[in-house]
Structure formats: C-alpha cells, structure tokens
C-alpha cells in the first residue's frame, strides 16, 4: 500500500479534504434552507460562522449538532440584529428608489449619499454575524465592535464584501443573459 495508502487512506489528506468539502456543502445548504424564512437569516448566518470557525480552528464538531446548538443559543440576539439590518436595508431601498424615480426633484447628491450609506452598511455586515457567533455581548456592544473591527480591518472588509457580491453578480448577469437570449429566440420564432 505504501505512499498511495497514506494519501488516499481513511485518515489521509484526500479524505480529510473531501470530508471538509462535504461538511461545507451541508452547512451551506442548511443555511440556505434556514434563510428562506427571512426572519431566521441572522441566526442561520451566525450558526454558519460558528461551525466554520470551529472547522478552521481544528476543534471537534458535528455539523448538524453544532449548527443547531449555535442556531438555538444565538437565535434571539441574532434575529434582533438581523431585523435591524433588514429594516435599514428596506429603508435605504425605498429612499434610493424614490430618489431614482424622482431624479428631477431632488439633487443627485442625495442618491449618491444613500448608495454610499448602503455600501457602508454592507461592509459592516461582513463582521456582524461572525462576531455574534464568537462572542457573547449585548446587541449594542456587538454593533460597536463591528464598527471598530470594520474600520481596523477596512481592506479585509472590502475584500469580504467583494467575495459576497461577486457570485451574486455573476449569477444575476448570467440569468439576465439567458433570459434575454431566450426571449430573443422566442420572438424570432413568432
């Protein structure tokens, strides 16, 4: 067996890698499923970060047991934070839509100011739920620490925001391309 058995064996690096990939797939599907009822999104993301942190630190974990334990213990506070984020996002969306629709009535600077606030909120969001998953603090202290951490690690926060945004943009543009292409084909047939 020799070297081949060490690499591809049950405790080898290939099986460890495949085990981690499987765990991440389960975690992501579970989080996606629990984010569908929009209210539970904060607790689902907090649990995702908690299990991922344990994986990175090499601590022992059972994906489902650890995930649901974190989901349950952080549910109240993470949901409160999540609802605050959703309320701010909804307010910004409505304001941006109104300013964009009534562009002649308002100075364009207000539109750009709201876009900047939305981007700042999104950057802050990169640290909110990881901090919630790692530390037990009141909501106010968690938000305070999020602001401090995002300022201290600003380049990393930008990189995280890009990592979250890029897949969404790729899917959105590819869907739009397919949708436009299929409509174009449909109109040619008619």
Buried (B, 14 or more C-beta within 10 A) or exposed (E): EEEEEEEEEEEBEEEEEEEEEEBBEBBEEBBEEBBEEEEBBBBBBBBBBBBBBBBEEEEEBEBEEBBBBBBEBBBEBBBEBBBBBBEBBEEBEEBBEBBEEEEEEEEEEEBEBBBEBBEEBBBBBBBBBBBBBEEEBEBEEBBEBBEEBBEEBEEEBBEBBEEEEEEEEEEEEEEEEEEEEEEEEEEEEE
